[in-house]
Amino acid sequence: MKPTASLPDDLLVNAADEVAIRQDLVLVALGKRPADLLLRVGCLLDVHTRTWLDDQEIAIRGRRIAWTGPAGTFPGTAEARVDRSDLSAVPGFGEVHKHIESSHLTPEYEAALVLPRGNTWTCEASHEFSNVDGPHNLEFWLTARRHGSPMKIFPLPGSAVPPTAYEWGGGYYGYDEQAGFLKDSLMVAGLDEVMDWPAVWNPDNPSHRRLWGMIEATFEKRGVVEGHGAGLRDLPSINAFAAAGLASDHEGWTAEEVWDKLRHGIFIEIRPHSMPEIIAGLLQRGLSDWSQVAFATDDRSASDTLRMGATDHNVRLAIQSGLPPDIAIQCVTINPSRHMRLTPWVGSIAPGRFADIVMLDDVAKVSIAEVWADGKPVSTGQDYLGPLPPIGWPNWASQTVKIQRRIEPKDFAIAAEPGRATMQAALLRPFHWHDDFITMELPVESGEVQRDASRNVTKFSIVDRFSGDGRISRMFWLGCGPKTPDTAVGCTVAHDKHNLWVVGSSDEAMAMVANRVAEIGGGWVLVSGGKVLAEVRYEIGGLMTQRSAEDLDAEMQRLYAAADRIEWLYEPTFSPRWYPGFPERLQFATLTCAPWRWVLVAPCEAAPHGFVNVATGQTHPIVW
């Protein structure tokens, strides 16, 4: 057995190191080696039995828990003792499904933001950075932990790399890549949300073999295959989804849909926007066993987290929706841990687990007094006290906007047929979840098809940022973007491929946006009247920034203030919550894996103009 001084660092990289750590914990639990710390708490939630235990002690060795039990009964000695008898201890909160990239913070700054809010571990749904730099994906997510960050990130390599067979650049994952990820680190928990449902069920889909290869590799290593069942509400589809081995769904919108999926063995991950309705509906239906339910943040910006909270917000909302506090806490601790097969390490205050503890001074209000991670206090109130390691991100993370030419206004022009005064145009709008695209007759001037602001028609483009060529697709869109003349906005956050999208009222403004985004290495740029009104830097992966949440929020607020001076087009689709707005909703306007219909992607051989039905592979001219 290794002596204590040479115990390996606690990073879950390989099983041999994990064995050495646990051999040491065994002797501490038996009192044959000293604990580093004995922590006394007034009350402890045992999430395994849903029992509150009074006056408990936790023996900590290194970053792990070695022993728990009634105060005064630990059989060994401890180097130090800490008394928190006035507080209630619950396990560190976990995210069953979250895109850290959507906070737009690098992992070390994400940790500083969410740890004071109780979030000590995250299952990172990594198809965002995977699509930017697939080969370095695992290295990216483990770097902060290796540098000393106390938050645990369990990466799930993206199934949507690329999101569809009609997208390319940045990464490609199949059987070999997924098998390699699962072999390289115990931190890899499985496969990120399988989104391309047509490719799952249809053997003729060009992504069918790639996706099933990733699923096969995950099954081989007993990993978890996460699902994405948006719009799958009929019983045949739900049965097929479960039969495919897709173990979870975070896309449920109604209690009826969630109930049907629970009854067919699908683990449910409830997001806040539909939580009140779903919880009320499940309680009404008499659900007593909530072990197949967790709460998922999915996408939340740093600005929203500063305002609302992190996982703690999800727990409070669940309690407000009628769920008892202990069950709500189980839904962010033991339930997601069991589902992701991570119970040896996280999800409970129990021996062998990381010593991650949330100290509450009011359980019902989920009022957090302190958070401990890796056996040490990392926050008091909202103040982060833990390490914030300096990381020099290499070029593969910091130089991902590869547009090696000057973008010109003519790149966005849409040529008309000679002699035409008008032309028919194919239009999309954000969240156009219909089988057919929109058509409209648009005017022609100087040989080019024109926008029509009077009918809410503008121009939307995707600029390839991976090949270096800056290939551009363009078409007309309805009800999004600026109405103010000579104005454009663009961003390198473009779910799910994350090319650069630009929408504008003039080609000149669109070109200016594209060039400025390339210059700053990714992020947001808003241009009007030939001037840059505001910009936000996402210099890491074109998705994140290496700054504090407060600094990023201040820059975002300047962007919002500048946007308030612009007149924006709106065309409601389903309900006010889905208005495209500015700016966040436009980041999702390019979704390709849902709703599996007509979309705009960067030009490719199968879709030279970028306009393609990703369910069928059908293409169509953008004007005719």
C-alpha positions in Angstrom: 0.0 0.0 0.0 1.3 3.5 -0.8 2.3 5.7 2.1 0.1 8.7 2.8 2.6 11.2 1.5 2.7 9.7 -2.0 -1.1 9.3 -2.5 -2.1 10.3 -6.0 -3.9 13.5 -6.9 -7.6 13.0 -6.7 -8.6 13.5 -10.3 -10.3 10.2 -11.3 -7.9 9.8 -14.2 -7.4 6.0 -13.8 -8.5 3.1 -11.7 -5.1 2.4 -10.2 -4.9 5.8 -8.5 -8.5 5.4 -7.4 -7.7 2.1 -5.7 -4.8 3.7 -3.8 -7.0 6.5 -2.5 -9.7 4.0 -1.3 -7.1 1.8 0.4 -6.1 4.7 2.5 -9.7 5.7 3.3 -10.4 2.2 4.6 -7.7 2.6 7.3 -9.0 6.0 8.3 -12.5 4.7 8.6 -11.2 2.0 10.9 -9.3 4.5 13.1 -5.9 3.1 12.0 -4.9 6.3 10.3 -5.8 9.8 11.3 -8.4 11.9 9.5 -7.3 15.3 8.3 -10.5 16.9 9.6 -13.5 16.1 11.7 -16.5 18.3 10.7 -19.5 18.4 13.1 -22.9 19.5 11.8 -26.2 20.1 13.5 -28.2 18.0 11.0 -27.3 15.9 8.0 -29.5 14.8 5.1 -28.9 11.1 4.3 -30.2 11.1 0.7 -30.1 7.4 0.4 -32.9 6.9 2.9 -34.3 10.4 2.8 -33.6 10.8 6.5 -32.5 13.8 8.5 -29.8 12.8 11.1 -29.1 15.1 14.1 -25.7 16.0 15.5 -23.4 14.2 13.0 -19.7 14.2 12.3 -17.9 13.8 9.0 -14.3 12.5 8.9 -12.4 13.9 5.9 -9.2 12.6 4.5 -7.7 14.6 1.6 -10.5 15.4 -0.7 -12.7 12.5 0.3 -15.1 11.5 3.1 -13.7 8.5 5.1 -16.4 8.1 7.8 -19.8 9.5 8.9 -21.8 8.9 12.1 -23.1 10.4 15.3 -20.9 13.0 16.9 -18.4 11.5 19.3 -18.3 8.0 17.8 -15.5 8.3 15.3 -13.0 5.5 16.2 -9.9 7.4 15.2 -8.1 10.8 15.6 -8.2 13.9 13.5 -5.6 16.6 12.8 -8.3 19.3 13.1 -11.9 19.8 14.2 -14.5 22.2 12.8 -17.9 22.8 14.4 -20.9 23.8 12.3 -23.5 22.6 14.8 -25.8 25.5 13.8 -26.0 24.4 10.2 -27.7 21.6 8.2 -25.5 19.7 5.8 -26.7 18.4 2.4 -24.6 16.9 -0.4 -23.0 19.2 -3.0 -25.5 19.9 -5.8 -25.0 18.3 -9.2 -26.0 19.2 -12.7 -27.3 16.1 -14.6 -27.3 18.0 -17.9 -25.6 21.4 -18.4 -23.7 23.2 -21.1 -21.1 25.2 -19.2 -20.4 27.0 -22.5 -23.8 28.6 -22.2 -22.6 30.5 -19.1 -19.9 31.8 -21.5 -17.3 31.4 -18.8 -14.3 29.1 -19.0 -14.5 26.2 -16.5 -12.4 27.9 -13.7 -14.6 31.0 -13.7 -17.7 28.9 -14.0 -16.6 27.2 -10.8 -16.1 30.5 -9.0 -19.7 31.5 -10.0 -21.6 28.3 -9.2 -19.8 26.8 -6.2 -21.1 29.5 -3.8 -24.6 28.6 -5.1 -24.1 24.9 -4.1 -23.1 23.4 -7.4 -20.0 21.2 -6.8 -20.2 18.9 -9.8 -21.5 19.0 -13.3 -22.2 16.5 -16.1 -21.0 18.7 -19.0 -23.0 18.1 -22.1 -20.1 19.0 -24.3 -21.3 19.2 -27.9 -20.7 22.9 -27.9 -16.9 22.9 -27.5 -16.8 19.5 -29.2 -18.1 21.1 -32.4 -15.4 23.8 -32.2 -12.4 21.6 -31.4 -13.3 17.9 -31.1 -9.8 16.5 -30.7 -9.1 18.6 -27.6 -12.5 18.3 -26.0 -11.6 16.0 -23.1 -8.4 18.0 -22.4 -10.4 21.2 -22.3 -12.8 20.0 -19.6 -10.2 18.4 -17.4 -7.7 21.3 -17.5 -9.3 23.4 -14.7 -9.5 20.5 -12.3 -5.9 19.6 -13.0 -4.9 23.1 -12.2 -6.7 23.0 -8.8 -10.3 24.0 -9.4 -12.5 22.3 -6.8 -15.5 21.8 -9.1 -15.8 18.3 -10.7 -16.7 18.3 -14.4 -17.7 14.9 -15.8 -17.6 15.4 -19.6 -20.0 13.6 -21.9 -18.6 13.9 -25.4 -21.1 15.3 -27.9 -23.1 12.9 -30.0 -23.9 15.9 -32.2 -20.4 16.3 -33.7 -21.4 17.3 -36.3 -25.0 17.9 -35.4 -26.2 16.6 -38.7 -24.7 15.0 -41.8 -24.9 18.4 -43.5 -22.5 20.2 -41.1 -18.8 20.0 -40.8 -15.7 21.5 -39.3 -14.2 21.5 -35.8 -14.7 17.9 -34.9 -16.1 14.5 -35.9 -17.0 11.8 -33.4 -17.8 8.2 -34.1 -17.1 4.8 -32.5 -13.3 5.2 -32.3 -13.4 8.7 -30.8 -16.0 7.8 -28.1 -14.2 4.6 -27.2 -11.0 6.6 -26.7 -12.7 9.2 -24.5 -14.2 6.5 -22.2 -10.9 4.7 -22.0 -8.8 7.8 -21.2 -10.5 9.0 -18.0 -13.0 7.8 -15.3 -14.4 11.4 -15.4 -16.1 10.6 -18.7 -19.6 9.5 -17.7 -21.2 8.6 -21.1 -22.5 10.1 -24.3 -24.0 13.5 -24.5 -27.6 14.0 -25.6 -28.4 12.0 -28.8 -30.3 14.7 -30.7 -30.5 13.6 -34.3 -33.5 11.4 -33.9 -34.0 10.9 -37.7 -30.5 9.5 -37.8 -31.2 7.1 -35.0 -34.3 5.5 -36.4 -33.6 5.7 -40.2 -30.9 3.4 -41.5 -30.8 5.4 -44.7 -29.8 8.6 -42.9 -26.2 9.5 -43.5 -25.5 10.0 -39.8 -27.1 6.6 -38.8 -23.8 4.6 -38.7 -21.8 7.3 -36.9 -24.4 7.8 -34.2 -24.9 4.1 -33.5 -21.1 3.7 -33.4 -21.0 6.2 -30.5 -23.8 4.4 -28.8 -22.1 1.0 -29.2 -18.8 2.4 -27.7 -20.7 3.8 -24.8 -22.5 0.5 -24.1 -19.2 -1.3 -24.2 -17.9 0.7 -21.3 -21.2 0.7 -19.4 -21.6 4.4 -19.9 -24.9 6.4 -20.0 -26.4 7.3 -23.3 -28.3 10.6 -22.7 -31.2 11.4 -24.9 -33.0 14.5 -26.4 -36.6 13.7 -27.2 -37.9 17.1 -28.3 -41.3 16.8 -29.8 -41.5 13.0 -29.3 -44.8 12.7 -27.5 -46.7 9.9 -29.2 -46.4 6.4 -27.7 -44.8 4.8 -30.8 -42.0 7.5 -30.7 -41.6 7.2 -26.9 -41.3 3.4 -27.1 -38.8 3.7 -29.9 -36.8 6.3 -28.0 -36.5 4.0 -25.0 -35.9 0.9 -27.1 -32.9 2.7 -28.6 -31.2 2.8 -25.2 -31.6 6.6 -24.9 -31.7 6.7 -21.1 -33.0 10.2 -20.4 -34.9 13.2 -21.8 -34.6 16.9 -20.7 -37.0 18.2 -23.4 -40.3 17.5 -21.6 -42.7 20.4 -21.7 -45.9 19.0 -20.1 -46.8 16.8 -17.2 -48.6 14.4 -19.6 -45.5 14.0 -21.8 -43.2 13.5 -18.8 -45.6 11.0 -17.2 -45.7 8.9 -20.4 -41.9 8.9 -20.6 -41.4 8.0 -17.0 -43.8 5.0 -17.5 -41.6 3.8 -20.3 -38.4 3.8 -18.3 -36.9 7.1 -19.4 -35.1 9.2 -16.7 -36.6 12.7 -16.6 -34.5 15.8 -16.3 -36.8 18.8 -15.6 -35.8 22.3 -16.7 -36.9 25.3 -14.8 -39.0 26.9 -17.6 -41.5 24.0 -17.4 -40.9 22.8 -13.8 -44.0 24.3 -12.0 -46.4 22.7 -14.5 -44.6 19.4 -14.6 -44.2 19.0 -10.8 -47.8 20.0 -10.1 -48.9 17.5 -12.7 -46.8 14.6 -11.4 -48.0 15.3 -7.8 -51.6 15.3 -9.1 -51.0 11.9 -10.7 -49.7 10.5 -7.4 -46.0 10.1 -8.2 -44.4 8.9 -4.9 -41.1 7.6 -6.2 -39.1 10.5 -7.6 -35.8 8.6 -8.0 -36.2 8.7 -11.8 -36.3 12.6 -11.8 -33.6 15.2 -11.7 -33.4 18.9 -12.4 -31.4 20.2 -15.3 -30.2 23.8 -15.9 -29.2 23.0 -19.5 -28.4 26.5 -20.8 -28.1 29.6 -18.5 -25.9 32.6 -19.0 -23.6 34.1 -16.3 -25.9 37.1 -16.2 -28.9 35.0 -15.4 -27.0 33.0 -12.8 -25.9 36.1 -11.0 -29.6 37.2 -11.0 -31.4 33.9 -10.3 -28.9 31.4 -9.0 -27.5 28.1 -10.2 -28.7 24.7 -9.1 -30.0 26.3 -5.9 -32.5 28.2 -8.0 -33.8 24.9 -9.5 -34.2 23.5 -6.0 -36.0 26.5 -4.7 -38.3 26.6 -7.7 -39.2 22.9 -7.1 -40.0 23.5 -3.5 -42.2 26.5 -4.5 -43.9 24.2 -7.0 -45.0 21.8 -4.2 -42.1 19.3 -3.8 -40.9 18.6 -0.2 -37.4 20.0 0.3 -35.7 16.7 0.9 -37.1 15.2 -2.3 -36.1 18.4 -4.2 -32.5 18.0 -2.8 -32.5 14.3 -3.9 -33.3 15.5 -7.4 -29.9 17.4 -7.6 -27.8 15.0 -5.6 -28.4 11.2 -5.4 -30.9 11.0 -8.3 -28.6 12.4 -11.0 -25.6 10.6 -9.4 -27.3 7.3 -9.7 -28.5 7.9 -13.2 -25.0 8.9 -14.4 -23.5 6.0 -12.4 -21.3 8.4 -10.4 -22.4 7.3 -6.9 -18.9 6.2 -5.8 -17.8 9.8 -6.0 -20.6 12.3 -5.8 -24.3 12.7 -4.8 -24.2 11.9 -1.1 -22.4 12.7 2.2 -21.0 9.2 2.5 -17.6 7.4 2.7 -15.5 7.3 -0.4 -17.3 10.3 -1.9 -15.7 13.7 -2.4 -16.2 15.9 0.6 -18.6 18.3 -1.1 -21.1 19.7 1.4 -23.6 22.5 1.2 -24.3 24.1 4.6 -27.8 25.5 4.9 -29.0 27.9 7.6 -32.6 27.5 6.3 -33.5 24.3 4.6 -36.9 25.3 3.3 -35.5 28.4 1.7 -32.3 26.7 0.5 -30.4 29.5 2.1 -26.7 28.6 1.7 -24.3 29.7 4.5 -21.2 27.9 3.3 -20.1 25.4 0.6 -17.3 22.9 1.1 -15.6 21.2 -1.8 -12.8 18.7 -1.7 -12.9 18.9 2.1 -12.4 22.6 2.4 -14.7 25.6 2.6 -14.9 27.4 -0.8 -17.5 30.0 -0.1 -19.2 32.0 2.6 -22.6 33.4 1.5 -22.1 34.4 -2.1 -18.4 35.0 -1.8 -16.1 32.5 -3.4 -13.1 31.7 -1.3 -11.6 28.8 -3.3 -8.7 28.7 -5.7 -9.0 30.4 -9.1 -6.1 28.8 -11.0 -4.4 30.9 -13.7 -4.6 28.9 -17.0 -2.8 29.8 -20.1 -5.2 28.4 -22.7 -3.3 27.2 -25.8 -4.0 28.3 -29.4 -6.4 25.4 -30.0 -8.7 27.0 -27.4 -8.0 30.7 -28.0 -7.7 30.9 -31.8 -10.8 29.2 -33.1 -12.3 31.8 -35.5 -10.4 30.8 -38.6 -11.6 33.3 -41.3 -8.5 34.0 -43.3 -9.8 36.5 -45.7 -11.6 39.9 -45.6 -15.4 39.5 -45.8 -16.9 41.9 -48.3 -20.5 43.2 -48.6 -20.8 41.4 -51.9 -20.5 38.1 -50.0 -24.0 38.6 -48.7 -25.6 39.6 -52.0 -28.4 37.4 -53.4 -28.3 37.6 -57.2 -31.6 37.8 -59.2 -32.2 36.2 -62.6 -31.6 38.8 -65.4 -34.6 40.9 -66.2 -36.6 40.0 -63.2 -38.4 42.7 -61.1 -39.4 40.3 -58.4 -38.4 36.8 -57.3 -39.8 34.2 -55.1 -37.8 33.6 -52.0 -37.6 30.8 -49.4 -37.8 32.2 -45.9 -37.2 30.8 -42.4 -37.8 32.4 -39.0 -36.4 31.5 -35.6 -38.0 28.3 -34.3 -39.8 27.6 -37.5 -40.9 24.1 -36.5 -42.9 23.3 -39.6 -42.5 20.8 -42.4 -42.3 23.5 -45.1 -40.4 26.7 -45.4 -42.1 30.1 -45.9 -42.3 31.7 -49.4 -42.6 35.3 -50.3 -42.2 37.5 -53.4 -39.4 40.0 -52.9 -38.3 43.0 -55.0 -35.2 43.1 -57.2 -33.0 46.2 -57.5 -29.7 46.4 -59.4 -29.8 42.7 -60.1 -30.1 41.7 -56.5 -33.0 40.4 -54.5 -33.8 42.8 -51.7 -35.0 42.8 -48.1 -38.4 44.1 -47.2 -38.5 45.7 -43.8 -42.2 46.6 -44.2 -43.0 42.9 -44.1 -40.4 42.1 -41.4 -38.0 40.4 -43.9 -34.3 40.7 -43.4 -31.2 38.8 -44.4 -29.6 36.0 -42.3 -26.2 34.4 -43.0 -23.9 31.6 -41.7 -20.2 32.2 -42.1 -18.0 29.2 -41.8 -15.3 29.8 -39.2 -13.5 26.5 -39.4 -12.0 26.0 -42.9 -10.2 29.4 -43.2 -12.1 30.1 -46.4 -15.0 31.9 -44.8 -17.7 30.2 -46.9 -21.0 32.0 -46.6 -24.6 30.9 -46.9 -27.3 33.5 -47.0 -31.1 33.7 -47.3 -34.0 35.8 -46.2 -35.5 35.4 -42.7 -38.7 36.7 -41.2 -39.1 38.6 -38.0 -35.7 38.7 -36.5 -32.7 41.0 -36.5 -32.5 44.8 -36.9 -35.0 47.0 -38.6 -32.9 50.1 -38.2 -31.1 50.9 -41.5 -27.4 49.9 -41.9 -27.4 47.8 -38.8 -26.3 44.2 -38.1 -25.5 41.9 -35.3 -23.6 38.6 -35.2 -22.1 36.0 -32.8 -20.1 32.8 -32.8 -22.5 31.1 -30.4 -24.8 29.4 -33.0 -26.3 26.2 -31.7 -25.4 23.6 -32.5 -22.5 23.9 -34.9 -21.3 27.3 -33.7 -20.3 28.9 -36.9 -20.7 32.7 -37.1 -24.2 33.9 -37.8 -24.9 37.4 -38.9 -28.3 39.1 -39.4 -28.6 42.7 -40.7 -30.4 45.4 -42.6 -27.5 46.0 -45.0 -24.8 43.9 -46.5 -22.2 46.5 -45.6 -23.1 46.2 -41.9 -23.1 42.4 -42.1 -19.6 42.4 -43.5 -18.4 44.8 -40.8 -19.8 42.5 -38.1 -18.1 39.4 -39.6 -14.7 41.0 -39.8 -14.8 42.5 -36.3 -15.9 39.1 -34.8 -12.9 37.5 -36.5 -10.6 40.2 -35.2 -11.7 39.7 -31.5 -11.6 35.9 -31.7 -15.3 35.3 -31.3 -18.2 36.7 -29.4 -20.9 39.4 -30.1 -20.6 42.4 -32.3 -23.3 45.1 -32.9 -22.8 47.5 -35.8 -24.9 50.5 -36.9 -24.2 53.4 -39.2 -20.7 52.2 -39.9 -19.6 52.1 -36.3 -19.2 49.3 -33.8 -21.7 50.1 -31.0 -20.9 47.2 -28.7 -19.0 43.9 -28.6 -18.6 41.1 -26.2 -15.5 38.9 -26.3 -15.8 35.1 -26.2 -12.1 34.6 -26.9 -12.0 30.9 -25.8 -13.6 28.6 -28.4 -15.7 31.6 -29.6 -18.1 30.5 -26.9 -16.5 31.6 -23.5 -14.4 34.2 -21.9 -11.7 33.9 -19.3 -13.1 36.5 -17.0 -15.3 36.7 -14.0 -19.0 36.5 -14.3 -19.3 40.1 -13.1 -16.9 41.4 -15.7 -18.8 39.5 -18.5 -22.1 40.7 -17.2 -20.9 44.3 -17.3 -19.9 43.9 -21.0 -23.3 42.2 -21.7 -25.2 45.1 -20.1 -23.3 47.5 -22.4 -24.4 45.4 -25.3 -28.0 45.4 -24.1 -27.9 49.2 -23.7 -26.6 49.7 -27.2 -29.3 47.3 -28.5 -32.0 49.3 -26.8 -31.2 52.1 -29.3 -31.9 49.8 -32.2 -35.4 48.9 -33.6 -35.8 45.2 -33.9 -38.1 43.0 -36.0 -40.4 40.6 -34.2 -42.5 37.8 -35.6 -44.0 35.6 -32.8 -44.1 31.9 -33.5 -45.8 29.9 -30.7 -45.9 32.2 -27.6 -44.2 35.3 -26.2 -41.6 33.2 -24.5 -40.3 32.2 -27.9 -40.0 35.7 -29.4 -36.5 35.7 -30.9 -35.6 38.9 -29.1 -32.1 40.3 -28.6 -29.8 38.7 -28.1 -30.0 35.3 -26.5 -32.8 33.8 -28.5 -31.0 34.4 -31.8 -28.2 32.1 -30.5 -30.7 29.3 -30.9 -32.1 30.3 -34.3 -29.7 28.0 -36.1 -30.7 24.8 -34.3 -30.4 21.8 -36.6 -31.0 18.8 -34.4 -34.4 20.1 -33.4 -36.9 20.4 -35.0 -35.3 18.3 -37.8 -36.7 20.4 -40.6 -35.5 23.1 -43.0 -32.4 25.0 -41.7 -29.6 27.1 -42.8 -26.0 25.7 -42.4 -22.6 26.6 -43.8 -22.3 25.7 -47.5 -21.3 22.0 -48.1 -21.2 19.6 -51.0 -24.6 18.2 -50.2 -26.1 21.7 -49.7 -24.1 24.2 -51.7 -26.3 27.1 -50.6 -26.6 25.8 -47.1 -30.4 25.5 -47.2 -31.3 21.9 -46.4 -34.0 19.7 -44.8 -31.9 17.9 -42.3 -34.5 15.1 -41.9 -34.6 14.2 -45.6 -31.5 15.8 -47.2 -33.7 17.7 -49.6 -32.3 21.1 -50.8 -34.0 24.0 -52.5 -32.9 27.3 -54.1 -33.2 30.3 -51.8 -34.7 32.4 -54.7 -36.3 31.3 -57.9 
